[in-house]
Amino acid sequence: MSGEVGEDTVRQGTDEAAAASGGASGTTGADGATSVRDGGGVRSLAELEREVTARRRGPAYGEDALITCDRLVRIFTADGVEVQALQGLDLLVGKGELMALVGASGSGKSTLLNILAGLDVPTAGAASVGGYDLLTMDAGSRLRYRRDVVGFVWQQTARNLLPYLTAAQNVILPMQLAGRRGGFRAKRQRAARATELLDMLGVGYCHDRSPGQMSGGEQQRAAIAVALANNPSVILADEPTGELDSATGEQVFASFRTANEELGTTVVVVTHDHAVANAVRRTVAIRDGRTASEVVRHTEVDEHGQESVVAREYATVDRAGRLQLPRDYTDALDIRTRVLLELESDHIGVWPDRPGEAKPEQRD
Ligand SMILES: Nc1ncnc2c1ncn2[C@@H]1O[C@H](COP(=O)(O)OP(=O)(O)OP(=O)(O)O)[C@@H](O)[C@H]1O
């Protein structure tokens, strides 16, 4: 959907001193005090140092987020050829969010989800979920992480449930595997939780049915109950409605919403399903292994008390300050390799580079 701009990017720069000085030039006065000239006037080096220190003391990237991906890279090597599935992806997901990841085939969505699920390890960058560092955790922590922190729902209904167990037995299984000791009482509690989860997701009537006796939608809703069994912080779902018709898909999505609203579980769904992508508050688009844009929706009430959902699309700015301009914008202005930038008090102007044309500030 988008093209990259200006030496392919619009770069704010991450080096703190450079950021603070804004690419300024420095001079040393007769008194030996160094000053720096930038667009906003002359600042002393001491002032710049104070700014840099203030930045350092600010909250760390992703400090409050449940999921943090910081310049995440995943390179696969197949037959001697390297594929960069993730190319420095940044993403923050807050606790209790219900959000969707979208993107063209091959953009890196499943790779990201597998990393977040603890099934795959990134090549570089940083990623953490609920305080677990996904790059450095040892085998024991990885096991605990996959058992207690994340639940997973796959697209293929057959992959989510064991065919020879009933829906209730499927939900009980992860609780048993969690290995918490306990006698008859624990057994009764596990059974009660399975019943409660299946009821909550609207498939209580499938309690004693095996997957073969359930529809695809019922199986996916039971799969969500399985994913919730050990009360994870987050559920990850890869195309959970991909094999279903739209009406059934809506029912399955409603179950994710129920889990999110009733239990406060954070839900991240990879989807090509527009109905799902449009039903969540936040939809993040991945392109070429990076987050490219996102749509945020909120409810507005007009003067008659009528509620409507308003969607706003944002371009994402990564940690290095890169931003991808939508391709229809770059096409419309024939922007190819570089742009002129103009910093205004409340926005940044982006101008096509047309040699011979007046500079932006001279155009009005
Ligand atoms: N195990 C692997 N070995 C080699 N290349 C891989 C592997 N897994 C993924 N890739 C490659 O990484 C890139 C991203 O793949 P990924 O499956 O994450 O994309 P996706 O966005 O989920 O696509 P789709 O929507 O089709 O599922 C693709 O080019 C893919 O071919």
The ligand as a MOL file (V3000), in Angstrom:
LIG
                    3D

  0  0  0     0  0            999 V3000
M  V30 BEGIN CTAB
M  V30 COUNTS 31 33 0 0 0
M  V30 BEGIN ATOM
M  V30 1 N 10.4240 -21.6390 7.9750 0
M  V30 2 C 10.6600 -20.7780 6.9770 0
M  V30 3 N 11.7130 -20.9740 6.1480 0
M  V30 4 C 11.9750 -20.1210 5.1360 0
M  V30 5 N 11.2140 -19.0350 4.8550 0
M  V30 6 C 10.1430 -18.8090 5.6330 0
M  V30 7 C 9.8100 -19.6670 6.7310 0
M  V30 8 N 8.6750 -19.1850 7.3270 0
M  V30 9 C 8.3300 -18.0680 6.6320 0
M  V30 10 N 9.2060 -17.8460 5.6140 0
M  V30 11 C 9.1810 -16.7250 4.6720 0
M  V30 12 O 9.0910 -15.5260 5.4410 0
M  V30 13 C 8.2210 -14.5940 4.8030 0
M  V30 14 C 7.0860 -14.2250 5.7540 0
M  V30 15 O 6.2650 -15.3730 5.9250 0
M  V30 16 P 4.9760 -15.3800 6.8690 0
M  V30 17 O 4.4220 -16.7660 6.8620 0
M  V30 18 O 5.3200 -14.8000 8.1660 0
M  V30 19 O 4.0020 -14.3860 6.0790 0
M  V30 20 P 2.4410 -14.0890 6.3280 0
M  V30 21 O 2.2960 -12.6180 6.3140 0
M  V30 22 O 1.9710 -14.8070 7.5360 0
M  V30 23 O 1.7910 -14.7210 5.0390 0
M  V30 24 P 0.3550 -15.4290 4.8410 0
M  V30 25 O -0.6650 -14.3340 4.9860 0
M  V30 26 O 0.4150 -15.9940 3.4680 0
M  V30 27 O 0.2420 -16.4750 5.9210 0
M  V30 28 C 7.7590 -15.2430 3.5150 0
M  V30 29 O 8.5940 -14.8080 2.4770 0
M  V30 30 C 7.9640 -16.7230 3.7840 0
M  V30 31 O 8.1960 -17.4150 2.5910 0
M  V30 END ATOM
M  V30 BEGIN BOND
M  V30 1 1 1 2
M  V30 2 1 2 3
M  V30 3 2 2 7
M  V30 4 2 3 4
M  V30 5 1 4 5
M  V30 6 2 5 6
M  V30 7 1 6 7
M  V30 8 1 6 10
M  V30 9 1 7 8
M  V30 10 2 8 9
M  V30 11 1 9 10
M  V30 12 1 10 11
M  V30 13 1 11 12
M  V30 14 1 11 30
M  V30 15 1 12 13
M  V30 16 1 13 14
M  V30 17 1 13 28
M  V30 18 1 14 15
M  V30 19 1 15 16
M  V30 20 2 16 17
M  V30 21 1 16 18
M  V30 22 1 16 19
M  V30 23 1 19 20
M  V30 24 2 20 21
M  V30 25 1 20 22
M  V30 26 1 20 23
M  V30 27 1 23 24
M  V30 28 2 24 25
M  V30 29 1 24 26
M  V30 30 1 24 27
M  V30 31 1 28 29
M  V30 32 1 28 30
M  V30 33 1 30 31
M  V30 END BOND
M  V30 END CTAB
M  END
